[in-house]
C-alpha cells in the first residue's frame, strides 16, 4: 500500500513543482508592482543593473527582453522616463536609472 | 556632458515630485 501511495504522489508533486517554477519566473505578468506593470519593472531592473557610463540602449533591452516587442519596450521606457525613474543620456536611445548611484 | 547632467536632474525632480 505504501508503494502505491508513493508512486501516485511522485508524478503529482513533480508536475506542480514544474508549474510553480514557470509561474515564479515569468511571474504574474499582468499584476502591477509598486505602481509599475511587470513590463515596466523588467525594463527598469535591466537599466538599473547596467553600469555603463552611457546607460542601456533600446537595442540591448530588446535583446534581453525576448517577451517584449520594441513598441512595448519604448512605451515602458517613456513611462519610466516621465515618472523620473530613468533619463536619456547620449541620445534618446540610451537610458540610465536615477536611483543607481 | 552637460545635457546628460540636466536630463538627470530633471528626472530626479520628476521622481521627487512623484514621491511627495
Backbone of each chain as nested JSON, in Angstrom:
{
  "chains": [
    {"id": "A", "residues": [
      {"number": 1, "name": "UNK", "atoms": {"N": [0.818, -1.214, 0.0], "CA": [0.0, 0.0, 0.0], "C": [0.867, 1.286, 0.0]}},
      {"number": 2, "name": "UNK", "atoms": {"N": [1.925, 1.232, 0.784], "CA": [2.834, 2.382, 0.808], "C": [3.437, 2.661, -0.569]}},
      {"number": 3, "name": "UNK", "atoms": {"N": [3.799, 1.532, -1.213], "CA": [4.389, 1.688, -2.547], "C": [3.438, 2.384, -3.513]}},
      {"number": 4, "name": "UNK", "atoms": {"N": [2.155, 1.99, -3.425], "CA": [1.173, 2.566, -4.325], "C": [1.052, 4.078, -4.089]}},
      {"number": 5, "name": "UNK", "atoms": {"N": [1.024, 4.453, -2.816], "CA": [0.897, 5.874, -2.484], "C": [2.055, 6.69, -3.052]}},
      {"number": 6, "name": "UNK", "atoms": {"N": [3.26, 6.175, -2.878], "CA": [4.409, 6.971, -3.315], "C": [4.476, 7.071, -4.837]}},
      {"number": 7, "name": "UNK", "atoms": {"N": [4.089, 5.974, -5.53], "CA": [4.123, 6.078, -6.992], "C": [3.037, 7.028, -7.484]}},
      {"number": 8, "name": "UNK", "atoms": {"N": [1.939, 7.119, -6.748], "CA": [0.887, 8.046, -7.156], "C": [1.287, 9.497, -6.876]}},
      {"number": 9, "name": "UNK", "atoms": {"N": [1.996, 9.664, -5.777], "CA": [2.313, 11.031, -5.37], "C": [3.452, 11.655, -6.178]}},
      {"number": 10, "name": "UNK", "atoms": {"N": [4.432, 10.824, -6.469], "CA": [5.624, 11.37, -7.104], "C": [5.326, 12.199, -8.356]}},
      {"number": 11, "name": "UNK", "atoms": {"N": [4.565, 11.664, -9.308], "CA": [4.332, 12.458, -10.52], "C": [3.566, 13.744, -10.23]}},
      {"number": 12, "name": "UNK", "atoms": {"N": [2.653, 13.675, -9.246], "CA": [1.864, 14.867, -8.93], "C": [2.738, 16.014, -8.438]}},
      {"number": 13, "name": "UNK", "atoms": {"N": [3.594, 15.695, -7.449], "CA": [4.416, 16.76, -6.899], "C": [5.408, 17.258, -7.953]}},
      {"number": 14, "name": "UNK", "atoms": {"N": [5.866, 16.346, -8.794], "CA": [6.769, 16.753, -9.869], "C": [6.087, 17.777, -10.775]}},
      {"number": 15, "name": "UNK", "atoms": {"N": [4.85, 17.472, -11.125], "CA": [4.126, 18.378, -12.012], "C": [3.905, 19.758, -11.399]}},
      {"number": 16, "name": "UNK", "atoms": {"N": [3.428, 19.749, -10.15], "CA": [3.106, 21.038, -9.563], "C": [4.37, 21.858, -9.321]}},
      {"number": 17, "name": "UNK", "atoms": {"N": [5.48, 21.197, -9.002], "CA": [6.727, 21.92, -8.812], "C": [7.134, 22.575, -10.123]}},
      {"number": 18, "name": "UNK", "atoms": {"N": [6.991, 21.839, -11.204], "CA": [7.346, 22.388, -12.507], "C": [6.515, 23.616, -12.838]}},
      {"number": 19, "name": "UNK", "atoms": {"N": [5.224, 23.532, -12.608], "CA": [4.344, 24.667, -12.873], "C": [4.73, 25.872, -12.032]}},
      {"number": 20, "name": "UNK", "atoms": {"N": [5.007, 25.593, -10.753], "CA": [5.372, 26.673, -9.853], "C": [6.612, 27.402, -10.339]}},
      {"number": 21, "name": "UNK", "atoms": {"N": [7.598, 26.655, -10.816], "CA": [8.819, 27.272, -11.318], "C": [8.531, 28.221, -12.477]}},
      {"number": 22, "name": "UNK", "atoms": {"N": [7.723, 27.731, -13.415], "CA": [7.417, 28.549, -14.586], "C": [6.716, 29.835, -14.159]}},
      {"number": 23, "name": "UNK", "atoms": {"N": [5.733, 29.683, -13.265], "CA": [4.988, 30.86, -12.818], "C": [5.902, 31.827, -12.077]}},
      {"number": 24, "name": "UNK", "atoms": {"N": [6.749, 31.262, -11.202], "CA": [7.62, 32.115, -10.415], "C": [8.561, 32.911, -11.295]}},
      {"number": 25, "name": "UNK", "atoms": {"N": [9.003, 32.321, -12.365], "CA": [9.979, 33.007, -13.21], "C": [9.335, 34.1, -14.057]}},
      {"number": 26, "name": "UNK", "atoms": {"N": [8.283, 33.733, -14.807], "CA": [7.66, 34.712, -15.688], "C": [6.773, 35.675, -14.943]}},
      {"number": 27, "name": "UNK", "atoms": {"N": [6.443, 35.315, -13.806], "CA": [5.636, 35.835, -12.763], "C": [4.586, 36.892, -12.896]}},
      {"number": 28, "name": "UNK", "atoms": {"N": [3.315, 36.516, -12.798], "CA": [2.21, 37.461, -12.664], "C": [2.327, 38.653, -13.593]}},
      {"number": 29, "name": "UNK", "atoms": {"N": [2.469, 38.4, -14.875], "CA": [2.865, 39.455, -15.804], "C": [1.858, 40.599, -15.895]}},
      {"number": 30, "name": "UNK", "atoms": {"N": [0.635, 40.403, -15.456], "CA": [-0.324, 41.497, -15.577], "C": [-0.523, 42.218, -14.246]}},
      {"number": 31, "name": "UNK", "atoms": {"N": [0.077, 41.698, -13.189], "CA": [-0.084, 42.321, -11.873], "C": [0.886, 43.481, -11.697]}},
      {"number": 32, "name": "UNK", "atoms": {"N": [0.382, 44.682, -11.473], "CA": [1.282, 45.807, -11.268], "C": [1.974, 45.722, -9.91]}},
      {"number": 33, "name": "UNK", "atoms": {"N": [3.278, 45.985, -9.905], "CA": [4.022, 46.023, -8.639], "C": [4.539, 47.438, -8.426]}},
      {"number": 34, "name": "UNK", "atoms": {"N": [4.446, 47.921, -7.234], "CA": [4.805, 49.297, -6.859], "C": [4.431, 50.313, -7.944]}},
      {"number": 35, "name": "UNK", "atoms": {"N": [3.234, 50.175, -8.486], "CA": [2.739, 51.127, -9.463], "C": [3.23, 50.897, -10.878]}},
      {"number": 36, "name": "UNK", "atoms": {"N": [4.106, 49.908, -11.066], "CA": [4.608, 49.612, -12.4], "C": [4.026, 48.3, -12.89]}},
      {"number": 37, "name": "UNK", "atoms": {"N": [3.851, 48.169, -14.201], "CA": [3.483, 46.868, -14.737], "C": [4.73, 45.993, -14.743]}},
      {"number": 38, "name": "UNK", "atoms": {"N": [4.522, 44.689, -14.959], "CA": [5.659, 43.775, -14.985], "C": [6.635, 44.18, -16.08]}},
      {"number": 39, "name": "UNK", "atoms": {"N": [6.114, 44.586, -17.219], "CA": [6.986, 45.026, -18.315], "C": [7.829, 46.208, -17.898]}},
      {"number": 40, "name": "UNK", "atoms": {"N": [7.176, 47.171, -17.273], "CA": [7.898, 48.369, -16.876], "C": [8.972, 48.067, -15.843]}},
      {"number": 41, "name": "UNK", "atoms": {"N": [8.649, 47.192, -14.874], "CA": [9.667, 46.917, -13.857], "C": [10.795, 46.052, -14.411]}},
      {"number": 42, "name": "UNK", "atoms": {"N": [10.494, 45.201, -15.399], "CA": [11.573, 44.444, -16.049], "C": [12.556, 45.383, -16.722]}},
      {"number": 43, "name": "UNK", "atoms": {"N": [12.014, 46.357, -17.461], "CA": [12.864, 47.331, -18.15], "C": [13.668, 48.129, -17.132]}},
      {"number": 44, "name": "UNK", "atoms": {"N": [12.987, 48.574, -16.07], "CA": [13.663, 49.362, -15.041], "C": [14.799, 48.569, -14.404]}},
      {"number": 45, "name": "UNK", "atoms": {"N": [14.554, 47.291, -14.108], "CA": [15.584, 46.468, -13.482], "C": [16.806, 46.328, -14.378]}},
      {"number": 46, "name": "UNK", "atoms": {"N": [16.571, 46.122, -15.676], "CA": [17.69, 45.99, -16.603], "C": [18.511, 47.278, -16.637]}},
      {"number": 47, "name": "UNK", "atoms": {"N": [17.812, 48.398, -16.654], "CA": [18.51, 49.683, -16.717], "C": [19.276, 49.922, -15.415]}},
      {"number": 48, "name": "UNK", "atoms": {"N": [18.666, 49.551, -14.302], "CA": [19.336, 49.695, -13.003], "C": [20.621, 48.874, -12.941]}},
      {"number": 49, "name": "UNK", "atoms": {"N": [20.56, 47.675, -13.54], "CA": [21.69, 46.75, -13.43], "C": [22.823, 47.056, -14.395]}},
      {"number": 50, "name": "UNK", "atoms": {"N": [22.634, 48.057, -15.22], "CA": [23.677, 48.397, -16.185], "C": [24.515, 49.549, -15.648]}},
      {"number": 51, "name": "UNK", "atoms": {"N": [25.84, 49.37, -15.662], "CA": [26.686, 50.411, -15.103], "C": [27.583, 51.038, -16.166]}},
      {"number": 52, "name": "UNK", "atoms": {"N": [27.144, 50.927, -17.423], "CA": [27.871, 51.608, -18.488], "C": [27.66, 53.112, -18.322]}},
      {"number": 53, "name": "UNK", "atoms": {"N": [28.694, 53.921, -18.626], "CA": [28.534, 55.375, -18.448], "C": [27.395, 55.95, -19.288]}},
      {"number": 54, "name": "UNK", "atoms": {"N": [27.157, 55.379, -20.476], "CA": [26.11, 55.948, -21.333], "C": [24.765, 55.261, -21.139]}},
      {"number": 55, "name": "UNK", "atoms": {"N": [24.683, 54.283, -20.213], "CA": [23.401, 53.639, -19.946], "C": [23.107, 52.493, -20.905]}},
      {"number": 56, "name": "UNK", "atoms": {"N": [21.855, 52.1, -20.943], "CA": [21.431, 50.959, -21.765], "C": [20.736, 51.461, -23.022]}},
      {"number": 57, "name": "UNK", "atoms": {"N": [21.031, 50.845, -24.157], "CA": [20.338, 51.226, -25.392], "C": [19.067, 50.408, -25.544]}},
      {"number": 58, "name": "UNK", "atoms": {"N": [18.138, 50.926, -26.319], "CA": [16.882, 50.206, -26.57], "C": [17.173, 48.843, -27.202]}},
      {"number": 59, "name": "UNK", "atoms": {"N": [18.212, 48.781, -28.042], "CA": [18.56, 47.509, -28.684], "C": [18.984, 46.475, -27.647]}},
      {"number": 60, "name": "UNK", "atoms": {"N": [19.766, 46.918, -26.656], "CA": [20.185, 45.987, -25.604], "C": [18.987, 45.492, -24.808]}},
      {"number": 61, "name": "UNK", "atoms": {"N": [18.061, 46.395, -24.518], "CA": [16.851, 45.998, -23.801], "C": [16.1, 44.951, -24.608]}},
      {"number": 62, "name": "UNK", "atoms": {"N": [15.961, 45.217, -25.911], "CA": [15.224, 44.291, -26.773], "C": [15.883, 42.917, -26.762]}},
      {"number": 63, "name": "UNK", "atoms": {"N": [17.212, 42.9, -26.835], "CA": [17.909, 41.614, -26.929], "C": [17.814, 40.821, -25.625]}},
      {"number": 64, "name": "UNK", "atoms": {"N": [17.534, 41.515, -24.508], "CA": [17.439, 40.8, -23.238], "C": [16.001, 40.507, -22.841]}},
      {"number": 65, "name": "UNK", "atoms": {"N": [15.042, 41.226, -23.442], "CA": [13.633, 41.012, -23.107], "C": [12.943, 40.36, -24.295]}},
      {"number": 66, "name": "UNK", "atoms": {"N": [13.086, 39.045, -24.379], "CA": [12.559, 38.332, -25.546], "C": [11.039, 38.342, -25.583]}},
      {"number": 67, "name": "UNK", "atoms": {"N": [10.422, 38.557, -24.429], "CA": [8.953, 38.509, -24.382], "C": [8.319, 39.857, -24.693]}},
      {"number": 68, "name": "UNK", "atoms": {"N": [9.147, 40.859, -24.975], "CA": [8.595, 42.18, -25.249], "C": [8.974, 42.667, -26.645]}},
      {"number": 69, "name": "UNK", "atoms": {"N": [8.032, 43.337, -27.299], "CA": [8.302, 43.897, -28.621], "C": [8.904, 45.293, -28.453]}},
      {"number": 70, "name": "UNK", "atoms": {"N": [9.524, 45.783, -29.503], "CA": [10.15, 47.102, -29.442], "C": [9.154, 48.206, -29.061]}},
      {"number": 71, "name": "UNK", "atoms": {"N": [7.959, 48.245, -29.66], "CA": [6.994, 49.282, -29.243], "C": [6.662, 49.191, -27.751]}},
      {"number": 72, "name": "UNK", "atoms": {"N": [6.539, 47.965, -27.231], "CA": [6.247, 47.788, -25.805], "C": [7.382, 48.323, -24.954]}},
      {"number": 73, "name": "UNK", "atoms": {"N": [8.616, 48.026, -25.363], "CA": [9.783, 48.494, -24.618], "C": [9.829, 50.019, -24.642]}},
      {"number": 74, "name": "UNK", "atoms": {"N": [9.583, 50.594, -25.815], "CA": [9.623, 52.056, -25.921], "C": [8.565, 52.691, -25.025]}},
      {"number": 75, "name": "UNK", "atoms": {"N": [7.379, 52.079, -25.008], "CA": [6.308, 52.586, -24.139], "C": [6.74, 52.575, -22.682]}},
      {"number": 76, "name": "UNK", "atoms": {"N": [7.311, 51.451, -22.258], "CA": [7.748, 51.312, -20.87], "C": [8.825, 52.339, -20.551]}},
      {"number": 77, "name": "UNK", "atoms": {"N": [9.765, 52.514, -21.484], "CA": [10.851, 53.471, -21.287], "C": [10.297, 54.894, -21.179]}},
      {"number": 78, "name": "UNK", "atoms": {"N": [9.332, 55.221, -22.03], "CA": [8.744, 56.552, -21.981], "C": [8.033, 56.796, -20.659]}},
      {"number": 79, "name": "UNK", "atoms": {"N": [7.316, 55.763, -20.208], "CA": [6.619, 55.889, -18.93], "C": [7.619, 56.094, -17.792]}},
      {"number": 80, "name": "UNK", "atoms": {"N": [8.648, 55.239, -17.746], "CA": [9.634, 55.324, -16.671], "C": [10.352, 56.672, -16.703]}},
      {"number": 81, "name": "UNK", "atoms": {"N": [10.573, 57.174, -17.909], "CA": [11.238, 58.458, -18.058], "C": [10.335, 59.585, -17.552]}},
      {"number": 82, "name": "UNK", "atoms": {"N": [9.04, 59.501, -17.858], "CA": [8.117, 60.55, -17.421], "C": [7.932, 60.522, -15.911]}},
      {"number": 83, "name": "UNK", "atoms": {"N": [8.127, 59.354, -15.319], "CA": [7.998, 59.229, -13.861], "C": [9.282, 59.642, -13.154]}},
      {"number": 84, "name": "UNK", "atoms": {"N": [10.371, 59.743, -13.91], "CA": [11.636, 60.155, -13.323], "C": [12.514, 59.005, -12.868]}},
      {"number": 85, "name": "UNK", "atoms": {"N": [12.126, 57.755, -13.162], "CA": [12.945, 56.612, -12.757], "C": [14.212, 56.515, -13.597]}},
      {"number": 86, "name": "UNK", "atoms": {"N": [14.094, 56.9, -14.873], "CA": [15.242, 56.826, -15.78], "C": [15.336, 58.134, -16.571]}},
      {"number": 87, "name": "UNK", "atoms": {"N": [16.49, 58.336, -17.211], "CA": [16.641, 59.531, -18.045], "C": [17.531, 59.186, -19.217]}},
      {"number": 88, "name": "UNK", "atoms": {"N": [17.368, 59.921, -20.313], "CA": [18.157, 59.618, -21.504], "C": [19.532, 60.266, -21.382]}},
      {"number": 89, "name": "UNK", "atoms": {"N": [20.53, 59.621, -21.958], "CA": [21.912, 60.111, -21.84], "C": [22.4, 60.658, -23.174]}},
      {"number": 90, "name": "UNK", "atoms": {"N": [23.272, 59.89, -23.861], "CA": [23.891, 60.407, -25.086], "C": [22.872, 60.706, -26.18]}},
      {"number": 91, "name": "UNK", "atoms": {"N": [21.806, 59.921, -26.25], "CA": [20.738, 60.191, -27.203], "C": [19.446, 59.59, -26.658]}},
      {"number": 92, "name": "UNK", "atoms": {"N": [18.384, 59.644, -27.446], "CA": [17.093, 59.18, -26.951], "C": [16.988, 57.651, -26.942]}},
      {"number": 93, "name": "UNK", "atoms": {"N": [18.061, 56.974, -27.345], "CA": [18.055, 55.509, -27.32], "C": [18.821, 54.941, -26.139]}},
      {"number": 94, "name": "UNK", "atoms": {"N": [19.438, 55.805, -25.345], "CA": [20.225, 55.329, -24.208], "C": [19.664, 55.894, -22.909]}},
      {"number": 95, "name": "UNK", "atoms": {"N": [19.474, 55.001, -21.949], "CA": [18.859, 55.42, -20.696], "C": [19.645, 54.931, -19.492]}},
      {"number": 96, "name": "UNK", "atoms": {"N": [19.639, 55.752, -18.449], "CA": [20.213, 55.354, -17.166], "C": [19.153, 55.511, -16.085]}},
      {"number": 97, "name": "UNK", "atoms": {"N": [19.369, 54.785, -14.975], "CA": [18.431, 54.857, -13.868], "C": [18.838, 55.968, -12.912]}},
      {"number": 98, "name": "UNK", "atoms": {"N": [17.852, 56.7, -12.384], "CA": [18.167, 57.773, -11.45], "C": [18.604, 57.229, -10.093]}},
      {"number": 99, "name": "UNK", "atoms": {"N": [18.063, 56.069, -9.701], "CA": [18.409, 55.585, -8.361], "C": [19.563, 54.59, -8.354]}},
      {"number": 100, "name": "UNK", "atoms": {"N": [20.343, 54.567, -9.432], "CA": [21.574, 53.772, -9.43], "C": [22.733, 54.708, -9.147]}},
      {"number": 101, "name": "UNK", "atoms": {"N": [23.052, 54.881, -7.893], "CA": [24.153, 55.796, -7.546], "C": [25.287, 55.031, -6.913]}}
    ]},
    {"id": "B", "residues": [
      {"number": 1, "name": "UNK", "atoms": {"N": [28.872, 65.05, -19.94], "CA": [28.176, 66.01, -20.808], "C": [27.117, 66.798, -20.054]}},
      {"number": 2, "name": "UNK", "atoms": {"N": [27.015, 68.052, -20.401], "CA": [26.081, 68.947, -19.724], "C": [24.626, 68.506, -19.902]}},
      {"number": 3, "name": "UNK", "atoms": {"N": [24.284, 68.084, -21.14], "CA": [22.894, 67.706, -21.431], "C": [22.468, 66.509, -20.576]}},
      {"number": 4, "name": "UNK", "atoms": {"N": [23.402, 65.559, -20.427], "CA": [23.087, 64.37, -19.635], "C": [22.824, 64.749, -18.182]}},
      {"number": 5, "name": "UNK", "atoms": {"N": [23.681, 65.657, -17.68], "CA": [23.508, 66.09, -16.295], "C": [22.147, 66.76, -16.111]}},
      {"number": 6, "name": "UNK", "atoms": {"N": [21.777, 67.594, -17.091], "CA": [20.475, 68.262, -17.0], "C": [19.325, 67.27, -17.061]}},
      {"number": 7, "name": "UNK", "atoms": {"N": [19.461, 66.286, -17.954], "CA": [18.422, 65.245, -18.045], "C": [18.264, 64.54, -16.712]}},
      {"number": 8, "name": "UNK", "atoms": {"N": [19.397, 64.245, -16.103], "CA": [19.356, 63.518, -14.844], "C": [18.697, 64.354, -13.748]}},
      {"number": 9, "name": "UNK", "atoms": {"N": [19.049, 65.628, -13.707], "CA": [18.448, 66.494, -12.689], "C": [16.948, 66.629, -12.901]}},
      {"number": 10, "name": "UNK", "atoms": {"N": [16.548, 66.757, -14.166], "CA": [15.12, 66.856, -14.463], "C": [14.403, 65.583, -14.037]}},
      {"number": 11, "name": "UNK", "atoms": {"N": [15.042, 64.431, -14.297], "CA": [14.438, 63.152, -13.922], "C": [14.331, 63.035, -12.409]}},
      {"number": 12, "name": "UNK", "atoms": {"N": [15.379, 63.454, -11.712], "CA": [15.354, 63.395, -10.244], "C": [14.251, 64.295, -9.691]}},
      {"number": 13, "name": "UNK", "atoms": {"N": [14.058, 65.45, -10.328], "CA": [12.975, 66.337, -9.88], "C": [11.624, 65.664, -10.076]}},
      {"number": 14, "name": "UNK", "atoms": {"N": [11.445, 65.031, -11.252], "CA": [10.168, 64.343, -11.512], "C": [9.935, 63.248, -10.474]}},
      {"number": 15, "name": "UNK", "atoms": {"N": [11.01, 62.522, -10.177], "CA": [10.899, 61.44, -9.201], "C": [10.526, 62.0, -7.829]}},
      {"number": 16, "name": "UNK", "atoms": {"N": [11.158, 63.111, -7.456], "CA": [10.879, 63.727, -6.164], "C": [9.423, 64.191, -6.087]}},
      {"number": 17, "name": "UNK", "atoms": {"N": [8.928, 64.774, -7.202], "CA": [7.532, 65.2, -7.232], "C": [6.595, 64.007, -7.034]}},
      {"number": 18, "name": "UNK", "atoms": {"N": [6.965, 62.895, -7.656], "CA": [6.143, 61.675, -7.527], "C": [6.087, 61.191, -6.083]}},
      {"number": 19, "name": "UNK", "atoms": {"N": [7.216, 61.338, -5.398], "CA": [7.313, 60.746, -4.062], "C": [6.783, 61.648, -2.961]}},
      {"number": 20, "name": "UNK", "atoms": {"N": [6.357, 62.851, -3.336], "CA": [5.832, 63.77, -2.316], "C": [4.579, 63.188, -1.656]}}
    ]}
  ]
}
